[in-house]
């Protein structure tokens, strides 16, 4: 039994899942605390600010994360050091740009924004600096498939943020300004933690060279466009709601988005483990295995999320009250739309990841750009016609269908061995293997206990 349990505990899929469960658990608790303490208008502003920060963070992530995984996976130590050093240098340049722009906005745009957003804009640059070491750590750990350490990093960041919020609440000092301070301090503490254990590989800066920097930047710039246009989908939803309805509408719309964390836990876990696998097969030019890996991961995740979608649909009312309060029950219709659409999340996400890993990020960018344009047009048109928050959810679902159809057609051009039937067959086979393993572990555990 000891051998089997040890093997399970060292499983990279389990570690990736644990990391996302930990992150979602603390995020939900933080969300539940803030949604109950802050007024809907204030909470809506916080959601939009956090989305703004995440866009800057995702630009940096897009520029570097996939490149690190793409060029580090399965390579020798010298190449690893050169790629990592080059990534650090590019990251520092981009973060420095963020700080300069944030400072300029804070210094010269006081009359253009409300006092709240003036404060928010001044905080963005420093927050991207505080998060840089721990972000670099997670990318490098993912490239090395050390998801066990990623769990520690996420516990540190999300756990410290929740603790700080609780302390502020007990001291009756919880407001928009102190929430930002708490988030920034949690980023700082996590970065210090990563540097203490030397997971950041900051020493590789001395190994950087111009060729590797150009290679990473060239590869990453197309992914930036793809990830940015993808991130702007939710951001455009929130911006349209805030502008055409009210900030409180953003708060209501954030409830179904938090519901989707259950789906995202599973999806992010498999995406994290799929990226190195897809990258290694693509680096070898084994396109048949790339198609097989895409089908297996897509089918597995689609099947795995079905029970969770059904469970959430059955218990929407009590779950909304548990997550937020009865005042947010108006979000139920939006949640239903989101959950029904969620069945397409896996294929949409893995299409994008696979295009990036086979060195076609430009194709993924154009796909996401078309999707973003369609989303904005639908958002504005439907909200203008119906003045209802559900209009935005319907617009998101329609452009999701568009993205899946277009994305699959584009991916099949480069992976001719890709077939929709394989998605279900390979996914079902993988799920049966996972189930059999779980049953076997349970039987052995019971026999050893007796």
N, C-alpha and C positions, 0 to 999 in steps of 0.2 A: 504493500500500500504506500509506503514511504516514497518509493521510486515514482509511482504514478502521480501522487500528489505533488511531488517536487517538479515533475515534468509539466503538470497543469499550471502550477504557480509561475513557471518560467515562460509560459506561452505568450508570444508577442501580441496575439489577438486579445488575450485576456487583459494584458497590461494596457493596451490601447483603449479597450472598453472601460477599464477601471479609471483611467485618466479622464475620460469623457464623462463617466458617471459622477466622479468627484467634482469636476467642474460644473456640471449641470446641477448637482445637489446644492452646492454653495451658492450658485447663481440664483436658483429658485428661492432659497431662503432670503438672500439679499433683496431680490425682487419683491417677495411677499412683505418684507419689512418696509421697504420704501413706498410701495403702492398703498400701504395702510397709513403711513405717517404723512407723506407729502400730499398736498392737494392735487387733484387731477391735472390742473394747468401746470403746476410746478413739476409733477412727475413726467408729463408729456415733454416738457423742455429738457429734462434730464435724459430721457430716452433719445431725443434728437441729438443732444450733445454727445452722448456716448456713441451714437451712430456716426457722428462726424469724426470723432477720434478714431473709431474703428476703420473708417475709410482711409485715413492717413496710415494707420498701422497695416492695413491690407495692401496698400500700394507698396510699402516696404517689404511685406511678406511675399507679395507676388514677384517683386524684382529679384528676390534672393532665395526664398525657400525651395522652389522647384529646381532652380539652378544648382543649389547645394546638393539636393538629392540626385539630380540628373548627372552631375559630374563627379560626385563623391562615391556613389554606390558601386561597390565591387572594384575600386581602384586601389593603387598602391599608396603608401604613406606620403611620398613626395608630392604626388598629385593632390592628395587630400589636404596637405598643408598649404599648397599654393592656392587651391580653390577657396579654402576657408579664410586665408589671409586676404585674398582679393575681395571676398564677400564682406569681411569686416570693414575694409577700406571704403567700399561702395556704400555700406550701411551708415558709416560715420558721415560721409559726404551728404547723403540724403537727409539724415537726421539734423545735421547742421543747417541745411536749407530750411527744414521745418521750423527750427528755432528762430532763424532770422525772419522768416515770413510771419510767424506768430507774434514776434516782438514788434514788427512794423505795424501789423493790424491792431495790436493792443495800444500802441503809442499814437496812432494817427486816425483811428476810426471810431473814437468814442461817441461822436454825434450820429453815427450811422446805425448803431445797434443799441438795443436796450441795455441797461446796466448789467443784467444777468448774462447776456450774450457777449458783452464786452469783457466780462470776467472769464467766461468760457474760452474765448478766443485767445486770451493771454495765457491760458493754462495748457493749450494744445502742444506747443513746442516742447516744454519741459517734460510733459508726460511721455512723449515719444522718446526722449532721451532716457528717462528712468526705466522704460520698458525694453530698451535695446538689448542689454546683456541677457536678460531672461528669454527674449525672443530668439536671439542667436542660439542660445542653449537648446531650446526646443527643436529648432531646425536641424542642428547638428545631431542631437540625440535621435531624431526621427531618421536621418540619413543612416545612422549606425544601428537603427532598429532597437534602441535602448528605451523602450516604452515604460519600463519599470521606473527609470529616473524621471521621465516626463510626469508620471503620477505624483512624485514628490514635489516637482516644480508647481504643478497645478494646485496641489493641496496648500502650498505656501502662499500662492498669490490669492486664490479665491477664499481660502480660510482666513488669512489675515485681514482681507477686506471686510468679510462678514463680522469678525471680532471687533474691528474698528467701528463699524456701523452700530453694533450693539452697545459699545461703550458710549458713543455719542448719543444714542437714544436714552440710555440710563442717565446721562448727564443733562438731558433735555437740550442738546446742542445740535440736533439733526436738522440740517437745512441744505439747500442746494450748494452753498459754498463749502460746507464741511464734508458733504458727500464727495465732492471733487477732491478735497484734501485727503480724505480716507483712501480713495482710489489711487491717488498718486503715491501715497505712502506705501500701499500694498505692492505697487510696482517696484518701488525702491527696495523694499525688504526682500522681494523675490530675486531681484538682480544681485543684491549683496550675497544672498544665499548661493546663487549659481556661481558667482565669482569665488566664493570661499572654497567650494569644492572643485574649482578649476574646470568646470564644464563648458565654459564660454570659449575656450581655445583662443583667447585673446593673443597669446604669444605667437600665433601663426601670422600675425600682421607682418612680421619681418620676412616672411616667405612669399609675400604677394609679388606679383609681376603684372606688367601692363597687359600682356596677352590674355591672362586669365581674367583680369578685370573686364576687358572688352568682351570676352566670351560670355561671362556671366551677365553683363549688362545687355548684350545683344539678345541673349536667350530670354532674359527676364523682361525686357521692355514690352514684348508682345503679350506676355502673361499679365503684365501690369494692366494693359488695356482690357484684357479679358476679365480679370478679377475685379477691376474697378467698375467696369460696366455691369458686372454681376452684382457687386456690392451696392451699386446705385439703384438697383431694382427696389430693394426695401427702403432705401433712403428716399427715393422719389415718391414712394407710397406715403411715407411719413411727411415729406415736405408738402405734397399736394393736400393731405389732410389738414396740416397745420395752417396752410395758406387759404384754402378754400372753405374749411369748416372751422376748426379751432385747435389749440394745443391739447385740449381735453380729449379730442378725437384720437390724437396720437396715443394717449394713455390707454384708451379703450382698445385700439388696434394692437397694442403691445401684448395684450392678454393672449390672443390666439398664437402670436409669435412665440410666446413662452411655452405654450402647449406643445409646440413643435419641437421643443428641446428633447422630448422623449424619442422622437424619430431621429433627431440630429445626433443623439448619443450613439446610436447604432451606426448611423451613416458615417459620421466622422471617424469612428473607430476603424471601420473597414477601409475607408479612404486612406487613412494614415498608413495602414499596413499594405495597401494595394500600390501606393506610389512607388516604393522601392522595387517591388516585384515587377511592375510594368516597366519601370526604368531599366532594370537589369536585362529584361527580355528585349526591349527596344535597342539597348546598347549592343546586344549580340545580333541584332537583325532578325530575330526569330518572331516574325509577325504572326505566325499561326498561334504561338503561345500567348502573344499579346491579346489576340482575339479571344482565346480560351479564358485567359485571366479576367478580361473585361466581362465576359458572359457569366463566369462563375461568381464574381463579386456582385455584379448587378442582380442576378437571379437570387442569390443567397440573401442579400439585404432586403430585396422586395418581399420575399416570403417571410423573413423574420419580423418585418415591421407590421405585417397584416394583423396579428393578434393585438398589437398595441393600438393600432388605429381603431379596431372594433371596440376595445376596452374604453378608449377615450370618448368615442361616440356615445357609448352607453351611459357614461357617468359625467357628462359635460357639466350639468348643473352643480352637483356637489363639489366637483373639482375647481370650478370657477370661484365658488365661495371659499374654498380652502386656499387657493392661490392668491386671491385678491379679497373681494367681499361681494355681498349681494348687489352693491351699487354698480358692479361691472357685468351683471348678467346680460346686458344688452349685447355683449360680445359673442353670445352663443351661436348666432347665425353665421358669423364670420368664422368661428372655430370649425363649424361643420364644413364650410367651403374649403378651408385649409386642409382638414383631415382627409376629405375625399380626394383632393388633389395630391396628397402626400404619396400616393401609390406610384406616382411618376418621379418622385424625388431621386430614388437611386439611379435610374437610367440617365436622368438629366445630369446628375453630379459625376457619374463615372464616364460619361461621354466627354465632359470637359477635362477631367483628369487624364484620360487616355490620350486625348488630342495633345495635351501639354507634354506628356511623357514620350510620345512618338515624335516629338520635335515639330509639332504643328500648332504652336500657340497662336499664330496669326489667324488660323482658321477659327479657332475657338473665340478669339477676340471679335472677329466680324460677326460670328453667330450671336454672341452676347450683346454686341452693339445694336444689331437689328432688334433683338429682344427688348433691350432698354428703350429704344425709340417707340416700339409698339406699346410697351408698358406705359410710358408717359402719355402717349396719345389716348390710350384707353382710359387711364386714370382720370385725366382732365375731362374727357368727353362724358364718361359715365357719371362722375361726380357733378359735373355741370348740369346733366339731365335729371339726375335723381337726388342729388344732395344727401347721399346716404353712404355711411362708412362701408357697407357691404359691396358697394360699387367697386371699390379699390381691390377687395378680395377677389371679385369676379374677374377683374382685369388681370390680376396676377395669375389666376388659373388659366385664362385663355392664352397668355403668352408663354406659360409653362408647356402647354400642349404644342404650341408652335415651335418652341426650342427643342423639344424631344424629337419631333418629326424631322426638322431640319438637321439637328445634330446627328441623328442616326444615319441619315442619308450621306452626310459629309464624312462621317467616320468610316462608313462602309467603302468609300472610295479608296481608303488607304489600307483597310483590313478586309480584303475580299472573302476571307474565311468566316466573317461575322454573319451570324444568322439569328433571327429572333427566337427560333425554336431552341437553340443552344442555351439561351439565357435561362429558360425555364428548366430545361433538362439538367444542365450543370448546377444550377442553383438548388434544385430539388435534391440532387445527389449529394451536394455538399451539406445541405440541411440534415439529410438522413444520416450522414456520417457524424455530424456534430451530435445528433440525438443519440446515436448508438454509443458514441464515446461517453456521453453523459450518463446513459443507462449503465454502461459497463463500470464506470467509476462508482456509481451509486451501489451497484451489486457488490463490488469488491469492498467498498467502505462498510456495508452492512455485515458482510461475512467476517471482516476483521474485527468489527465491534463485538460480534457475538463470540 
